[in-house]
Amino acid sequence: MRISTQQQFLRSIDDMQRSQSRIADLQDQISTGKRLRNPSDDPVGAAQVVKLERELSQYNKYDDNINVTQRRLEQEDSILDSINIATDRMRELTIKAGSDTINDADRSTIAQELDQLVTYVAGLMNTQDAQGEYLFAGNKGGDAPYVKQGDGSYDYVGDDGQRLIQVGSDLFVPSNDSGEALFESIDGPLQTKLSGQAVFNAAQQVPPVEPFVRTTEFATLAAENTFKEATKGLGELTIRVTEPTPDNFEYSVFDSSGAPVKDASGNDIANIAVGDIAATPAQINIHGLSLELHEPADIASANEIKLSATPEKMNVMDAATALSNVLSQPIENEQMRTERNEAVARALEQFKMSADKTTESQTVVGSRLKTLENVSSSNLDFKLFTQTAISSIEDADMSKVISEFTLEQTTLQAAQATFGRVSSLSLFNYIN
């Protein structure tokens, strides 16, 4: 095959340019440390890198969420600890106030310190986070959760919302707790309930339809005559009304297990005749619990109603304020002394409830922080695995690349030297 001088020159130039291009590519890999710099270098590998980088970005987002959640929970834990310390001080003052060795002035001083502690705790419960949101307002972070009323009490105006933050591929952790869940945990005055609805009291009108039972004395029962005592621990009561003969009604009362409730003489309160309650409501008494019985709206199918009592929930600030109001009054007679002792005993129990709830809440917060710690460690491992996978695809093998660069450089130098010698050959050199 004949090769012209022009072909020989062009082929040599092409070979050297390819070698130079290869050397430039290898030099770029050495300087950047990357084998995959453009999608065209390895389309399949580039697609894998995009997918892995998306996963890595997600884990970075999880880390941000963990850091934010951790800060909020640590702040919440610190506040709960401060509230617990304040509650302990309230208990100490209450014990001191119950002593007969101190006088009215001493009790007034205790009341003033209780008021100061109430103000302090109110500030803690209205704490804002770094973003200016109220920590214990639920989903209403823009408004203070506790508002002081004219009578000195504090009403919770937030909601029961809880924010769940994603910290893993399938894991959400609450980043806050509402004040309703944390602080509205103290048993206050009892509230009677009929079929889950608020009962009518004696001063209210009762329609001739359900609820067909209303309380006449329960709303004013003394503290020592609570619902449990009135019903002897029977729990939720069911009052059933029947009409065995026209205009002659009977009622029965059952405890939470369905067994008939017994009266003071040990007889079942079952099928007790009450006459025509459609014309005249009947006054009945269950262990000292006075009730007014009306005709049911539907004697055939709506002839039962459930009666229960649940304590109204209040916060530790209101409990302390109630005690302070009692202690600030001088004791003028034995009745006032008894009322003071009852207030002290009630406050001690309420402060204990608050402390127990706060300790329980701190335990929950601690478990969340531990979860965040574990998830953060796991996410770090996942990030390391992902980064290793990306590196294996796009990073250059430096020892291999340097070897190839040296070989390509030697090849180019040899090609250039050979081209110089071949380019000087000519037939005219041998013609005389």
Secondary structure, 3 states (H helix, E strand, C coil): CCCCHHHHHHHHHHHHHHHHHHHHHHHHHHHHCECCCCHHHCHHHHHHHHHHHHHHHHHHHHHHHHHHHHHHHHHHHHHHHHHHHHHHHHHHHHHHHCCCCCCHHHHHHHHHHHHHHHHHHHHHHCCECCCCCECCCCCCCCCCCEEECCCCCEEECCCCCCCEEEEECCEEEECCCCHHHHCCCEEEEEEEEECCEECCCCCCCCCCCCCCEEECCHHHCCCCCCHHHHCCCCCCEEEEEEEEECCEEEEEEECCCCCECECCCCCECCCEEEECCCCCCEEEEECCEEEEECCCCCCCCCCEEEEEEEEEEECHHHHHHHHHHHHCCCCCCHHHHHHHHHHHHHHHHHHHHHHHHHHHHHHHHHHHHHHHHHHHHHHHHHHHHHHHHHHHHHECCHHHHHHHHHHHHHHHHHHHHHHHHHHCCCHHHHCC
